[in-house]
Amino acid sequence: MGFTDAAAAKQIEWEKQFDAQLNPQNQDTWMKFLSSHPHHVGSAKDKANAEYMADLFKQWGYETEIATYYVLFPTPKTRMLELLGTKPYKAKLEEPAIPEDKTSGQKTEQLPTYNAYSADGDVTAELVFVNRGIPADYEELERMGVSVKGKIVIAKYGGSWRGIKPKVAAEHGAIGCIIYSDPEDDGYVAGDTYPEGPFRRKDGVQRGSVMDMPVYPGDPLTPGVGATKDAKRLDRKDAITIMKIPVLPISYEDALPLLQSLRGPVAPLSWRGGLPITYHVGPGTDKVHLKLEFNWDQKPLYNVIAKLRGSEYPDEWVLRGNHHDGWVNGAADPLSGMVAEMEEARAIGELVKKGFRPKRTLVYCAWDGEEPALLGSTEWVEDHQEELLQNAVAYINSDGNSRGFISASGSHTFEPFFNEIMNEVTDPETGVSIKERRYARTIAEADQTARTKLLGNKYVKLGALGAGSDYSPFLQHLGIASMNLGFGGEAAGGEYHSIYDSYDLFIKFKDPGYEYGIVLSKTAGRTTLRLADADVLPIDFNSFYKTVNDYATEVKTLLETMRSETETQNRMIKEKLFDLARDPKKGIQSPKIKEAVPFLNFSSLENALTKLKNVTEEYQKSYSGSTQQAADKRTQLNQILFKAERSLTQASGLPRRNWYRHQVYAPGYYTGYGVKTLPGIREAIEERNWKEAQQNIEVVANTLNSYSEQVEKAVTLLK
């Protein structure tokens, strides 16, 4: 897509030479060095790794700098968790070194097990088990007659991003939050534990941030502006993304005595995990004491920014990034993706020696501070937003990578383009294309009804981007079309954010031989190179129309389903059916009557979609001849194409979180990583805020009309 026949043949020849340059031994060498010591924000190794990578990029022919920012990054001063009363227990809060993992004993360099951006606190209270700690779980607790007000909650990891759990707990009056990894999810129920297998040991703990990133990511003290040395900063008490209650992650070994102490109702079947106990909701008769204190220090970030200037369009930038910081040694997360990006950049540097030159400027980025809050990418984007709005064609992201199947999410204008790329990259385990293999898994895992519909349809739909990695500031703040690429699905484990995410575990269980590291280099490399070299950018507006039309259908169906379910449930309550059906000895209360769901007016959105359909179909007909246009016309057209995504943003942002400007994709306010499409409408409906839902229907309709105007400009230019 986007090349003349002659240019396409030349591009494919360069890509063959690119593939021939890729060497898994390089990825192993870099992985060994980068993961040899803990490299979290503020550590000596974090800076050393940035300097090491910057030196390599310079050797490969890139104009390279280290962009430094200064951010709030708390680390633990005091951590205490104890069960009081008849069977006292003091939590170990410690991951032990093991001889099979050479870096696990680097105790003086490791960050302790903690949740960054938790509040300081010293609280003693009864304990309540809240399952995953999402809003639906609190509705269930209310029916059980269990309140968390003035109590400490304990929640399982999973079901949402971790920061949602203390956020929702605090909204319901809890004064502390404990999060544990249940063995059903990534421990002994899932498979053999480390070092025999890759799954989480009984004493393994998932570190992680609990900053309220669905409001805004990045440095909590400098929202919307780069955290340079002289940036104006908020007082910490005014930073709304810092959690309001103390939060601590623990192992399932430490969780077991706490859960055993609980009384009260037996937990619903879907809440129970893999521990050898009867799961109760609580509270118990014994209280829990949680004490946390943090060093609220400012720490430097080191982003590596490496540029290879374009030969024809130096002011059009194709950006490619992965983060380099880890919670501890961080081999799988993030270095497996980082070394794939580095090998990709090195191979392109070798092509340049042979006469290759990209038409557009390539910008290779190694971000710092992704783990705590997308810190490095967010601060750099905020600091360079004017340049990026003018020059950025696209951003291509990766993160952790392992054996398995291609996973691709992003701006849906790239969907046909990426399907083309997937056809041309070979899966190392099967010898078929990565697209064919992905199709095979989709069919094999589908239920019988879905299989019949899916058989023969090998087209891969891109996922929508929520949050969780460094594409967020590009796409959701500035409206720069983005993608997130990676492989996985055959190397599950429980090392995530623990001291055991190490070189030893990675080469044994994740991607021995770096076969999928090389495949990621090939896939992301082609994506980046074709965007850099296309005569006309491979942007398909019609794919976007089809996708956003599906999203509109979803939100209308959501409203209709909610109306039907509300009517049925309210009738059941009025007819006392819940009261008559419940076991009087269990004390489960009937749900409360809910407000009737009104009809909303979607006509403006439907009209905007019709307009978008017509104009995108017209552009699609014109696109095939676009590469034959005169050079100046192609230049004008490309400017329209890559800037079109900007028109999907609104300066006022989303309700209660104006940092997120994109009106089609955003992380969910109560899901975190999980995406909400048409978020202004969808979340208002989910929260039963009908006035806001109607307002956002109009906002989205106006946004899509603005987008259609950009497509119309492209159509007019091609006439």
C-alpha positions in Angstrom: 0.0 0.0 0.0 1.2 3.5 -0.8 4.0 2.6 -3.3 4.3 2.8 -7.0 5.1 -0.6 -8.6 8.7 0.4 -9.1 9.1 1.8 -5.5 7.4 -1.3 -4.1 9.9 -3.7 -5.8 12.8 -1.5 -4.5 11.3 -1.5 -1.0 10.9 -5.3 -0.9 14.5 -5.7 -1.9 15.7 -3.4 0.9 13.5 -5.4 3.3 15.2 -8.7 2.3 18.5 -7.1 3.1 17.1 -5.8 6.4 16.0 -9.3 7.3 19.5 -10.7 6.4 21.1 -8.3 8.9 19.1 -9.4 11.9 21.1 -11.4 14.4 19.6 -13.0 17.6 23.1 -13.0 19.2 23.0 -9.2 19.4 19.7 -9.3 21.3 21.2 -11.8 23.7 24.3 -9.7 24.3 22.2 -6.6 25.0 19.7 -8.5 27.2 22.5 -9.8 29.3 24.0 -6.4 29.9 20.8 -4.4 30.3 19.2 -7.0 32.8 22.4 -7.6 34.7 21.3 -5.4 37.6 18.0 -3.7 38.7 17.4 -0.7 36.5 14.4 1.2 38.0 13.9 4.9 37.9 16.6 6.7 39.9 19.0 3.7 40.0 22.6 3.9 38.8 21.9 1.1 36.3 19.0 3.0 34.8 21.4 5.8 33.8 24.1 3.4 32.7 21.7 1.5 30.5 20.6 4.8 28.8 24.2 5.8 28.2 25.0 2.3 26.8 22.1 2.4 24.4 22.8 6.0 23.3 26.4 5.0 22.5 25.2 2.1 20.4 22.7 4.3 18.5 25.5 6.7 17.7 27.7 3.9 16.4 24.8 2.9 14.1 24.7 6.3 12.6 21.9 8.0 14.5 21.9 11.6 15.8 21.4 10.7 19.4 20.6 12.5 22.7 19.6 11.7 26.2 16.6 13.8 27.1 16.4 14.2 30.9 13.3 15.0 33.0 12.8 15.3 36.7 9.8 13.5 38.2 8.2 12.6 41.5 9.1 9.0 42.2 8.3 7.6 45.7 10.2 4.7 47.2 9.4 2.9 50.4 10.8 4.0 53.8 8.6 1.8 56.0 6.5 -1.2 55.1 4.6 -3.2 57.8 1.6 -5.5 57.5 0.5 -7.6 60.4 -2.5 -9.6 61.5 -3.3 -8.9 65.2 -5.4 -10.9 67.6 -5.6 -14.7 68.4 -3.4 -15.9 65.5 -0.9 -13.1 64.9 1.1 -13.0 61.7 3.7 -10.6 60.4 3.9 -10.5 56.6 7.4 -11.3 55.2 7.1 -8.8 52.3 10.2 -10.4 50.9 11.1 -12.3 47.7 14.0 -14.7 48.5 17.1 -15.2 46.4 17.3 -18.6 44.7 20.5 -20.3 43.4 18.9 -21.0 40.0 18.4 -17.3 39.4 21.8 -15.5 39.4 20.4 -11.9 39.8 17.8 -12.7 42.4 20.3 -12.1 45.2 21.0 -8.4 44.4 19.2 -7.3 47.5 20.8 -4.0 48.1 19.9 -2.8 44.5 16.4 -4.1 44.3 13.3 -2.0 45.0 11.3 -3.6 47.8 7.8 -5.0 47.0 5.5 -2.0 47.0 2.9 0.0 45.0 4.3 3.4 43.8 2.1 6.5 44.5 0.3 4.8 47.4 -0.5 7.3 50.2 1.5 7.3 53.4 -0.6 5.8 56.2 -0.7 3.9 59.5 -4.1 2.2 59.8 -5.5 -0.6 61.9 -8.9 -2.0 61.0 -11.0 -5.1 60.2 -10.3 -6.8 56.9 -12.8 -7.4 54.0 -12.2 -9.5 50.9 -13.5 -7.6 47.9 -12.6 -10.1 45.1 -11.0 -8.1 42.2 -12.0 -4.8 43.8 -14.0 -3.4 40.8 -17.3 -1.5 41.1 -19.4 -4.6 40.4 -17.8 -6.4 43.4 -19.0 -3.6 45.7 -22.5 -4.0 44.4 -22.3 -7.7 45.4 -20.9 -6.8 48.8 -23.8 -4.4 49.4 -26.3 -7.3 48.7 -24.4 -9.4 51.2 -24.8 -6.6 53.8 -21.0 -6.1 54.0 -19.6 -2.5 54.2 -15.9 -1.6 53.8 -16.3 1.8 55.4 -13.5 2.3 57.9 -12.0 -1.1 57.0 -9.0 -2.4 55.1 -9.8 -4.3 51.9 -7.9 -7.2 50.4 -8.3 -7.7 46.6 -6.9 -10.2 44.1 -4.8 -8.9 41.2 -6.5 -9.1 37.8 -9.9 -8.0 36.5 -8.7 -4.4 36.1 -5.6 -2.4 36.3 -4.2 -2.5 39.9 -4.7 1.3 40.5 -8.5 0.9 40.1 -8.6 -1.3 43.3 -7.6 1.3 45.9 -9.4 4.0 44.0 -12.7 2.2 44.2 -12.0 1.1 47.8 -11.4 4.7 48.9 -14.6 5.8 47.1 -16.5 3.3 49.3 -14.8 4.5 52.5 -12.0 2.0 53.0 -8.9 3.2 54.8 -6.3 0.8 53.3 -5.9 -1.7 50.5 -3.9 -4.9 50.1 -3.5 -6.5 46.7 -2.3 -10.1 46.4 -1.5 -12.5 43.5 -3.8 -15.6 43.8 -2.3 -18.9 42.7 -5.3 -19.5 40.5 -4.2 -16.6 38.2 -0.4 -17.1 37.8 0.7 -19.4 40.5 0.7 -23.2 41.1 -2.9 -23.6 39.7 -1.6 -22.3 36.3 1.5 -24.4 36.2 4.8 -25.3 37.8 6.3 -22.5 39.8 9.7 -21.0 39.4 12.4 -22.3 39.0 10.8 -25.7 37.9 8.3 -23.7 35.7 7.7 -20.1 34.9 4.8 -19.4 37.3 4.7 -17.3 40.4 6.2 -18.7 43.5 4.3 -18.6 46.8 6.6 -15.7 47.9 6.6 -13.8 44.6 5.0 -10.3 44.5 3.8 -8.1 41.7 5.1 -4.6 42.2 3.5 -1.8 40.3 2.0 1.7 40.2 -1.3 2.7 41.6 -1.3 6.3 40.3 -4.7 7.3 39.0 -3.5 7.2 35.4 -7.0 7.1 33.9 -7.1 10.8 34.9 -3.7 11.6 33.5 -0.3 9.7 33.2 3.1 11.2 33.7 4.6 13.2 36.5 1.8 13.9 39.0 3.2 17.4 39.7 3.5 18.6 36.1 0.2 17.7 34.3 0.2 18.8 30.6 3.8 20.2 30.6 7.2 18.5 30.4 8.9 17.9 33.8 12.0 20.0 33.0 14.2 21.2 35.8 12.5 24.6 35.9 8.9 23.5 35.2 6.2 24.9 37.5 5.1 22.1 39.8 2.0 21.4 41.9 2.2 21.0 45.6 2.1 17.2 46.3 -1.2 17.6 48.3 -2.8 19.0 45.1 -1.8 16.2 42.8 -5.1 14.4 42.2 -3.5 11.2 40.7 -1.7 10.2 43.9 -3.7 7.5 45.7 -5.7 8.6 48.7 -5.2 5.5 50.9 -2.2 3.3 51.7 -1.8 0.3 49.3 0.5 -2.7 49.5 1.0 -5.7 47.2 1.8 -9.1 48.8 2.4 -12.7 47.9 -0.1 -15.5 48.3 2.0 -16.9 51.1 1.5 -13.6 53.0 -2.2 -13.4 52.0 -3.1 -16.9 53.2 -3.2 -16.1 57.0 -5.1 -12.9 56.4 -7.8 -14.7 54.3 -7.9 -17.5 56.8 -8.8 -15.0 59.5 -12.0 -13.9 57.8 -15.5 -14.8 58.8 -18.8 -13.6 57.5 -20.4 -14.8 54.3 -18.7 -17.5 52.2 -17.4 -15.7 49.0 -19.4 -16.3 45.8 -18.1 -19.1 43.6 -16.6 -16.7 41.0 -14.7 -14.9 43.8 -12.8 -18.0 45.0 -9.2 -18.5 44.1 -6.7 -21.4 44.3 -5.7 -21.3 47.9 -6.6 -24.4 50.1 -9.2 -22.5 52.2 -12.8 -21.6 52.2 -12.9 -18.0 51.0 -14.9 -15.8 53.2 -15.8 -12.2 52.6 -15.3 -11.0 56.2 -14.8 -9.2 58.3 -13.1 -11.3 60.9 -12.7 -10.8 64.6 -9.0 -10.0 64.3 -7.8 -6.7 62.9 -5.0 -5.9 60.5 -2.3 -3.2 60.9 -0.9 -1.6 57.8 1.9 1.0 58.0 3.5 2.6 55.0 5.9 5.6 54.6 7.6 6.8 51.5 10.5 8.9 50.4 8.8 11.4 48.1 11.9 12.2 46.0 12.4 13.8 42.7 14.4 11.5 40.4 15.9 12.0 36.9 14.6 10.2 33.8 16.8 9.3 30.9 15.0 9.0 27.5 17.3 8.0 24.6 16.2 9.7 21.4 17.9 8.6 18.1 17.2 10.2 14.8 17.9 9.2 11.2 17.1 12.2 9.0 14.8 11.6 6.0 16.1 12.3 2.5 12.9 13.8 1.1 10.6 14.7 4.0 12.9 15.4 7.0 10.1 17.2 8.8 7.8 14.2 8.7 8.7 11.8 11.6 8.0 8.1 12.0 8.5 7.3 15.7 9.3 3.9 17.1 9.6 3.3 20.8 9.9 0.8 23.7 10.7 1.5 27.4 14.0 0.5 29.0 13.2 0.9 32.8 12.1 -2.1 34.8 10.7 -2.7 38.3 13.7 -4.9 39.1 15.9 -6.7 36.4 13.1 -6.5 33.9 14.2 -9.0 31.3 10.8 -9.9 29.8 9.3 -6.6 30.7 10.5 -4.5 29.0 13.9 -5.6 27.6 12.6 -8.4 25.4 10.9 -5.6 23.3 13.8 -3.1 23.8 16.4 -5.4 22.3 14.2 -6.2 19.4 13.9 -2.5 18.7 17.6 -2.0 19.0 18.4 -4.8 16.5 15.8 -3.2 14.1 17.6 0.1 14.4 21.1 -1.4 14.0 20.0 -3.3 10.8 18.6 -0.1 9.3 22.0 1.6 10.1 23.7 -1.2 8.1 21.3 -0.6 5.2 22.3 3.1 5.2 26.0 2.0 4.7 24.8 0.3 1.6 23.0 3.4 0.2 19.6 3.2 1.8 18.0 6.4 3.1 14.5 6.7 4.4 12.3 9.4 2.8 11.0 10.4 6.2 12.9 10.9 9.4 13.0 7.9 11.7 13.0 8.6 15.5 14.0 5.6 17.7 13.1 6.1 21.3 14.1 4.2 24.5 11.7 5.5 27.2 12.5 5.7 30.9 10.0 5.6 33.7 7.2 3.7 31.9 6.6 1.4 34.8 5.7 4.0 37.4 3.4 6.1 35.1 4.4 6.3 31.5 6.7 9.0 32.8 9.4 9.3 30.1 7.2 9.2 27.1 4.6 11.5 28.6 7.0 14.2 29.7 8.8 14.1 26.3 5.5 14.3 24.4 4.3 17.2 26.6 7.6 18.9 26.2 7.6 18.6 22.4 3.9 18.7 21.7 4.0 21.6 19.1 6.7 19.9 17.0 4.9 16.5 17.3 1.5 18.0 16.2 3.2 19.4 13.2 5.6 16.6 12.3 4.6 13.2 13.7 3.3 10.8 11.1 2.9 7.8 13.4 4.2 6.2 16.6 4.9 2.4 16.7 5.3 0.9 20.2 6.3 -2.4 21.6 6.8 -3.7 25.1 7.3 -7.2 26.5 7.7 -10.0 23.8 7.8 -13.8 23.9 6.9 -16.9 21.9 3.6 -17.2 20.2 1.2 -15.1 18.1 1.1 -11.6 16.8 -0.9 -9.1 18.9 -1.6 -5.8 17.2 -3.7 -2.9 18.3 -3.9 0.7 17.1 -5.4 3.3 14.9 -7.8 1.6 12.6 -6.7 3.6 9.5 -3.6 1.2 9.6 -5.6 -2.0 9.5 -5.3 -3.0 5.8 -1.7 -1.8 5.8 -0.8 -4.1 8.7 -2.7 -7.0 7.2 -0.4 -6.7 4.2 2.7 -6.7 6.5 1.5 -9.8 8.4 1.3 -11.8 5.1 5.0 -11.1 4.5 6.6 -12.1 7.9 7.1 -15.9 8.6 6.4 -17.5 11.9 9.6 -19.3 13.0 7.8 -22.3 14.7 5.5 -23.2 11.8 6.9 -21.7 8.6 3.6 -20.1 7.7 3.0 -16.3 7.8 2.3 -14.7 11.2 -1.2 -13.9 9.8 -1.9 -17.5 8.9 -0.9 -18.6 12.3 -3.0 -16.0 14.1 -6.0 -17.1 11.9 -5.4 -20.7 12.9 -5.5 -19.9 16.6 -8.6 -17.7 16.2 -10.5 -20.6 14.5 -9.1 -23.3 16.9 -10.2 -21.3 20.0 -13.6 -20.1 18.7 -16.8 -21.8 19.8 -18.7 -23.9 17.3 -21.1 -21.1 16.3 -18.4 -18.5 15.8 -16.2 -20.9 13.9 -18.7 -21.3 11.1 -18.8 -17.5 10.7 -15.0 -17.1 10.9 -13.8 -19.9 8.7 -12.1 -18.5 5.6 -11.9 -14.9 6.9 -8.2 -14.3 7.5 -8.4 -10.6 7.8 -7.1 -9.4 11.2 -9.0 -6.7 13.0 -6.7 -4.4 15.0 -7.5 -4.1 18.7 -8.3 -0.7 20.2 -5.6 1.0 22.4 -6.5 1.6 26.0 -3.5 2.3 28.3 -0.6 0.5 29.8 2.3 1.5 27.5 4.0 4.5 25.9 1.6 5.0 22.9 -0.8 6.7 25.3 0.5 10.3 25.2 0.9 10.1 21.4 -2.5 8.8 20.5 -4.8 9.9 23.4 -3.3 13.3 24.2 -2.1 14.6 20.8 -4.0 12.4 18.3 -1.0 10.9 16.6 -1.9 7.6 14.9 -0.3 4.8 16.8 0.2 1.0 17.0 1.3 -1.4 19.6 2.9 -4.6 18.5 4.2 -7.8 20.2 4.2 -11.6 20.2 3.0 -13.9 23.0 0.6 -16.6 24.1 3.0 -19.5 24.4 5.1 -18.4 27.3 2.8 -17.5 30.2 4.3 -17.2 33.6 4.2 -15.4 36.9 7.4 -13.4 36.9 5.7 -10.1 36.1 7.1 -7.2 38.1 9.0 -9.5 40.5 12.7 -10.1 41.1 12.4 -13.3 39.0 11.8 -11.4 35.7 15.4 -12.2 35.0 17.7 -13.2 32.2 17.8 -16.8 33.6 14.0 -17.1 33.5 13.7 -15.4 30.1 16.1 -17.7 28.2 14.6 -20.8 29.8 10.9 -20.1 29.4 10.1 -17.0 27.4 12.0 -16.9 24.1 15.0 -19.2 24.0 17.1 -18.3 21.0 15.2 -14.9 20.5 13.3 -16.3 17.6 10.4 -14.1 18.4 12.6 -11.2 19.2 13.8 -11.4 15.6 10.2 -11.7 14.3 9.3 -8.6 16.2 12.2 -6.8 14.6 11.0 -7.9 11.2 7.4 -7.0 11.9 7.9 -3.6 13.5 10.8 -2.9 11.1 8.6 -3.3 8.1 5.9 -1.2 9.7 8.3 1.6 10.4 10.2 1.4 7.1 7.1 1.4 4.9 5.6 4.4 6.8 8.9 6.2 6.3 9.2 5.4 2.6 5.6 5.3 1.2 4.9 7.6 -1.7 1.4 8.0 -0.3 0.9 7.1 3.4 -1.0 3.7 3.7 -4.0 5.2 5.6 -7.4 3.7 5.0 -10.2 5.9 6.2 -12.9 3.3 5.3 -11.5 0.8 7.8 -11.8 3.5 10.5 -15.4 4.3 9.4 -16.4 0.6 9.7 -14.8 0.3 13.1 -16.3 3.4 14.6 -19.7 2.5 13.1 -19.4 -0.8 15.0 -18.6 1.1 18.2 -21.7 3.3 17.7 -23.8 0.1 17.3 -22.3 -1.2 20.5 -23.2 1.8 22.6 -26.7 1.9 21.3 -27.0 -1.9 22.1 -25.5 -1.2 25.5 -28.3 1.3 26.2 -31.0 -1.0 24.9 -29.7 -4.0 26.9 -29.5 -1.8 30.1 -33.0 -0.6 29.6 -34.4 -4.2 29.2 -32.4 -5.5 32.1 -33.4 -2.6 34.4 -37.1 -3.1 33.5 -36.9 -6.8 34.2 -35.0 -6.4 37.5 -37.2 -3.7 38.7 -40.3 -5.8 38.0 -38.7 -8.8 39.9 -38.0 -6.5 42.9 -41.6 -5.2 42.9 -43.0 -8.7 42.7 -40.6 -9.7 45.6 -39.1 -12.5 43.5 -35.6 -12.0 44.8 -37.0 -12.0 48.4 -38.9 -15.3 47.8 -36.0 -17.0 46.0 -33.2 -16.2 48.5 -32.0 -18.4 51.4 -33.2 -16.5 54.5 -30.2 -18.0 56.5 -27.6 -16.4 54.2 -28.8 -12.8 54.5 -28.4 -11.9 50.9 -30.3 -8.7 50.3 -32.4 -8.0 47.2 -31.0 -5.4 44.7 -32.4 -1.9 44.9 -34.8 -0.4 42.4 -32.9 1.4 39.6 -33.9 4.5 37.7 -35.6 3.7 34.4 -33.3 4.0 31.4 -34.4 6.8 29.0 -34.2 6.9 25.2 -31.3 9.0 24.0 -31.2 10.8 20.7 -28.5 9.3 18.5 -29.6 11.1 15.3 -26.6 13.5 15.1 -24.2 10.6 15.5 -26.0 8.5 12.9 -25.9 11.5 10.5 -22.2 12.0 11.1 -21.5 8.3 10.5 -23.5 8.4 7.2 -21.4 11.5 6.1 -18.2 9.7 7.1 -19.2 6.5 5.2 -19.9 8.4 2.0 -16.7 10.4 2.0 -14.4 7.5 3.1 -15.8 5.4 0.3 -15.1 8.2 -2.2 -11.5 8.4 -0.9 -11.1 4.7 -1.2 -12.0 4.8 -4.9 -9.4 7.6 -5.5 -6.6 6.1 -3.4 -5.3 3.6 -6.0 -4.3 6.5 -8.3 -2.8 8.6 -5.6 0.8 7.4 -6.1 0.6 8.7 -9.7 0.0 12.3 -8.6 2.6 15.0 -9.0 5.2 15.2 -6.1 3.8 18.4 -4.7 0.3 17.0 -4.7 1.5 13.9 -2.9 3.2 16.1 -0.3 0.0 18.0 0.3 -2.0 14.7 0.5 0.4 13.1 3.0 0.1 16.1 5.3 -3.7 15.8 5.3 -3.5 12.0 5.8 -1.3 11.9 8.9 -2.9 15.0 10.5 -6.4 13.6 10.1 -6.2 11.7 13.4 -5.7 15.0 15.2 -9.3 16.0 14.3 -10.5 13.1 16.5 -9.3 15.0 19.6 -11.1 17.8 21.5 -9.1 20.4 23.5 -11.6 20.1 26.3 -10.9 16.4 26.6 -13.1 13.7 28.2 -15.4 14.3 31.2 -13.4 14.7 34.5 -10.1 14.0 32.7 -9.2 16.6 30.1 -5.7 15.2 29.5 -7.4 12.5 27.4 -8.5 14.3 24.3 -9.2 11.5 21.8 -12.9 10.9 21.5 -12.7 7.4 20.1 -10.1 5.5 22.2 -9.3 6.0 25.9 -8.4 3.8 29.0 -11.5 3.1 31.0 -12.0 5.3 34.1 -12.7 2.1 36.1 -10.7 -0.4 34.0 -7.3 1.3 33.7 -5.5 -0.7 31.0 -8.7 -1.8 29.4 -9.9 0.4 26.5 -13.3 2.2 26.3 -14.2 3.1 22.8 -16.4 6.2 22.3 -15.5 6.7 26.0 -17.5 9.9 26.6 -20.8 8.1 25.5 -20.0 4.6 26.7 -18.9 5.5 30.3 -21.8 7.9 30.8 -24.2 5.1 29.9 -22.4 2.6 32.1 -22.6 5.1 35.0 -26.2 6.0 34.2 -25.4 9.6 33.7 -28.0 10.3 30.9 -27.4 14.0 30.6 -23.7 13.5 30.1 -24.3 10.6 27.6 -26.5 12.9 25.5 -24.0 15.7 25.6 -21.2 13.3 24.5 -23.3 12.0 21.6 -23.2 15.6 20.3 -19.5 15.9 21.0 -18.6 12.7 19.1 -20.9 13.6 16.2 -19.1 17.0 15.9 -15.7 15.3 16.1 -16.6 12.8 13.4 -17.9 15.7 11.2 -14.5 17.4 11.6 -12.8 14.2 10.6 -15.0 13.9 7.5 -13.9 17.4 6.5 -10.3 16.2 6.5 -11.1 13.2 4.3 -13.1 15.6 2.0 -9.9 17.7 1.6 -8.0 14.6 0.5 -10.8 13.6 -1.9 -10.8 17.2 -3.4 -7.0 17.1 -3.8 -7.2 13.8 -5.8 -9.9 15.0 -8.2 
